Amino acid sequence: MAIILTSEQQDLKELVKNFMENEIKPHVKEYDESGEFPLELYQKGFELGFHLLEIPEEFGGSGLDHQTMCVVLEEMAKVEPAYGITMLCNSLALECVLISGTNEQIKLFSDKIIPGGFGSFCLTEPNAGSDAASLRTTAVKDGNDYILNGRKCFVTNGQFSDFFVVFATVDRSLRAKGITAFIVEKGTPGLTIGRHEDKMGLRLSNTTDLALDNVRVPAENLLGQIGDGFKIAMRGLDQGRINNAALSTGLSQGAINEAVKYAKERVQFGKPIINNQAIQFMLADMDMQTEAGRQLTYNAAKLLDSGIKASREASMAKCFCGDNSVKVTCDTVQILGGYGYSREYPVEKMYRDSKIFQIFEGTSQIQRMVIANQLL
């Protein structure tokens, strides 16, 4: 499919590009080294409405479609993928609310996020990663409330979130059919935020544990019906996987840009190394595979925008683009040689950042299972 941006999308792309280059890029190295969460940098993005992009217009947001979100996220990831991750986790939590929530629940989310808040998607547990249906967090009915007990891990935005979409089971023997989704607000008694993870990459994003000890949640905070949680999570992940494909595509493109720039400047044997066919072939493969991933991503986004189920296409995009980002950033390090291995240049960070795109929101192996199941 041809990707031809509208004038509005092109204007938004330029806005994001200028913002990331001028406001974020100068601080990336500092915060990557410290591992701190640069709240002030995210607040600058809030001022431009980057946290409202997928909130429907009737609730005060921009109401962007999925394809336009891909434009924004790819541009963010060229400079700093963690910035896009932080913003899109609001979108992933929102998508769960939009899928099954009431107008009152959507308004609750929007009223928390619009002033500059964060949201979190809480599915993964220490013993329930790829096998999400085996989660152990429980939800027990108590009058007009539910009592939640359990632990979540790898919660993006956890330390700063104003609300959490938490998946718990009403009956572990039912596996996926017992999983139910709840909105849990910050400050609810019994809700404890754990330590921030010291990560290999995406160090400008916040990642924590979440403990629930007799957390009382009113019944009106239940999303959908009892047992709908797994279905809600999987539908939310369709969008999340497309968003992650866009981010890993942006990361790959950013690496290509660095590789080309360096190869034009680096002179060996009396000529720039970009004149060597070995380098040219590496760059050609990097460019070709990244464009293929971009096409997969926009195709999946267009299907969702058309109201068509896109689990297969979302998994294809996420898997292909995640694998490609690892290959492209690795080859970029190779093109820069010893300098690529040094923190003097940004490409070693890109290599570190890329690995997580083969892991979170379903590993590359899980994506292949999803695709194969469609064939079977």
SVG drawing of the C-alpha trace seen along z (x, -y; Angstrom):
<svg xmlns="http://www.w3.org/2000/svg" viewBox="-24 -24 68 50">
<polyline fill="none" stroke="black" stroke-width="0.4" points="0.0,0.0 1.2,-3.5 1.6,-5.7 0.6,-9.2 0.2,-11.5 -2.6,-14.1 -1.6,-17.8 -2.8,-17.5 -0.7,-14.4 2.3,-16.0 1.9,-19.1 1.6,-16.9 4.7,-15.0 6.7,-18.2 5.5,-19.4 6.6,-16.1 9.9,-16.1 10.8,-19.6 9.7,-19.0 11.8,-15.8 14.9,-17.3 14.8,-20.5 13.3,-19.7 14.1,-16.0 17.2,-15.0 19.6,-17.3 18.6,-15.5 18.5,-11.9 22.1,-10.9 21.9,-12.4 18.7,-10.5 19.8,-7.3 22.8,-7.2 21.0,-8.2 17.9,-6.0 15.7,-8.7 12.2,-9.5 12.4,-13.0 8.9,-14.1 9.6,-17.7 10.2,-16.5 6.9,-14.7 5.1,-17.7 6.4,-19.7 4.8,-17.1 1.6,-17.4 1.5,-21.1 1.3,-20.1 -1.4,-17.5 0.7,-14.4 -1.0,-12.5 -4.5,-13.2 -4.0,-12.0 -6.3,-9.0 -8.9,-10.3 -12.1,-10.9 -12.9,-14.5 -16.2,-14.4 -14.2,-13.7 -11.6,-16.5 -9.0,-14.7 -7.7,-14.9 -9.4,-11.7 -6.6,-10.6 -7.1,-7.4 -4.6,-4.6 -2.7,-5.5 -2.0,-9.0 -0.8,-7.6 1.7,-5.6 3.0,-8.8 3.4,-10.4 5.0,-7.4 7.5,-6.7 8.7,-10.3 9.1,-10.1 11.1,-6.9 13.6,-8.3 14.9,-10.3 13.7,-8.5 11.4,-5.4 10.9,-5.6 9.1,-8.9 6.6,-7.2 6.3,-4.2 5.3,-6.4 2.7,-8.2 1.3,-5.0 0.8,-3.2 -1.9,-5.9 -3.4,-4.8 -3.2,-1.1 -5.0,-1.6 -7.5,-4.0 -8.2,-1.4 -9.3,1.1 -11.7,-1.5 -13.0,-2.5 -13.6,1.2 -15.8,2.0 -16.3,-1.0 -19.3,-3.1 -19.4,-6.8 -18.9,-7.5 -15.8,-5.3 -14.4,-6.9 -15.0,-10.3 -13.3,-9.2 -10.2,-8.2 -10.3,-11.4 -10.7,-13.7 -7.6,-12.1 -5.4,-12.2 -6.3,-15.5 -4.8,-17.7 -1.5,-15.8 -2.0,-12.4 -0.7,-8.9 -2.4,-5.6 -1.1,-2.0 -2.0,1.4 -1.5,4.2 -1.6,7.7 1.8,9.3 2.7,11.0 5.9,12.7 4.5,16.1 2.2,15.0 4.0,13.5 3.5,15.1 0.8,17.4 -1.3,14.4 -4.3,16.7 -2.5,18.2 -2.5,14.9 -3.0,15.2 -4.3,11.8 -7.8,12.5 -11.0,10.6 -13.6,11.6 -17.1,10.1 -17.9,8.4 -21.2,6.6 -21.1,3.8 -17.3,4.0 -14.6,6.4 -11.5,7.2 -8.3,7.5 -5.2,9.3 -2.0,10.1 1.0,8.6 1.8,7.2 5.2,6.5 6.7,4.5 4.0,1.8 4.9,-1.1 4.3,-4.5 3.6,-2.8 5.1,-5.3 3.3,-8.2 0.0,-6.7 -3.3,-8.2 -5.2,-5.0 -4.5,-1.4 -6.4,1.1 -5.9,4.2 -6.7,7.8 -7.7,10.3 -9.4,13.6 -12.7,14.5 -11.9,18.2 -8.4,19.5 -9.9,22.9 -11.6,21.0 -8.3,19.6 -9.0,17.0 -12.8,17.2 -12.4,16.1 -10.2,13.0 -12.0,9.7 -10.8,6.1 -11.0,3.3 -10.2,-0.4 -8.2,-1.0 -7.4,-4.6 -4.2,-5.9 -4.3,-6.2 -6.7,-3.3 -5.9,-1.7 -3.8,1.4 -2.4,0.4 1.4,0.2 3.9,-0.9 7.2,1.1 10.6,0.1 11.6,-1.3 13.3,1.3 16.9,0.6 16.6,1.6 19.0,2.3 17.1,0.0 14.2,-2.4 15.7,-4.0 13.6,-7.2 10.4,-5.2 9.2,-4.3 8.7,-0.6 7.6,0.8 5.9,3.6 2.4,3.2 1.1,4.9 -2.6,5.2 -3.4,6.1 -7.1,6.3 -7.7,3.4 -11.4,2.6 -12.8,1.5 -16.4,0.4 -18.4,2.5 -18.9,-0.5 -15.2,-0.3 -15.6,3.2 -14.9,3.0 -17.4,4.9 -18.7,8.1 -17.2,10.8 -15.0,12.9 -14.5,10.3 -11.0,9.3 -8.9,11.6 -10.9,10.5 -10.5,6.9 -6.7,7.3 -6.2,9.1 -8.2,6.4 -6.2,3.7 -3.0,5.5 -3.9,5.4 -3.6,1.7 -0.6,1.8 1.2,4.1 0.6,1.8 1.8,-1.1 5.0,0.8 5.6,1.7 5.5,-2.0 7.9,-2.7 10.4,0.0 10.1,-1.3 11.0,-4.7 13.9,-3.4 15.2,-1.5 14.8,-4.6 16.7,-6.7 19.5,-4.1 19.6,-4.1 19.9,-7.9 22.9,-7.7 24.5,-4.9 24.3,-6.9 25.5,-10.1 28.6,-8.3 29.3,-6.3 29.4,-9.5 31.9,-11.2 34.2,-8.2 37.1,-8.0 39.2,-4.8 41.5,-3.8 41.2,-7.3 37.4,-7.4 34.2,-7.6 33.2,-4.1 29.7,-4.6 31.4,-4.1 32.2,-0.5 29.7,2.0 29.8,4.0 28.4,1.0 26.0,0.1 24.5,3.6 24.1,3.4 22.3,0.1 20.1,1.3 18.9,4.3 18.3,2.1 16.3,-0.4 14.3,2.4 13.4,4.3 12.4,1.1 10.1,0.0 8.5,3.5 7.8,3.2 6.3,-0.3 4.0,1.1 2.9,4.0 2.3,1.5 0.2,-1.0 -1.8,1.9 -2.7,3.2 -3.6,-0.3 -5.8,-0.9 -7.7,2.3 -8.4,1.2 -9.5,-2.2 -11.9,-0.4 -13.4,1.5 -11.9,4.8 -10.3,7.3 -6.5,7.2 -5.0,9.6 -3.0,11.4 -1.8,8.3 -0.9,6.6 1.2,9.6 2.9,9.6 3.7,6.0 4.9,6.2 7.0,9.3 8.6,8.2 9.4,4.7 10.7,5.8 13.0,8.3 14.1,5.8 14.9,3.1 17.4,5.5 19.0,6.4 19.2,2.8 20.6,1.3 23.1,4.2 24.2,3.5 24.4,-0.2 26.8,0.5 28.8,2.6 29.0,-0.2 30.3,-2.6 32.8,0.1 34.6,-0.8 32.7,-4.1 29.4,-2.2 30.4,-0.4 31.2,-3.6 28.8,-5.8 30.2,-8.8 27.7,-7.9 24.0,-7.2 23.8,-3.9 24.9,-1.6 21.8,-3.0 19.6,-2.3 20.9,1.3 20.0,1.6 16.6,0.0 15.7,2.3 15.7,5.6 12.6,5.0 10.5,4.8 11.1,8.6 9.8,9.1 7.0,6.9 3.3,7.1 4.0,10.6 7.4,11.9 8.3,12.5 7.7,16.2 4.2,15.5 3.4,13.3 4.4,16.2 2.0,18.4 -0.8,15.9 -0.1,15.8 0.2,19.6 -3.1,20.1 -4.8,17.9 -3.5,20.3 -4.5,23.4"/>
</svg>
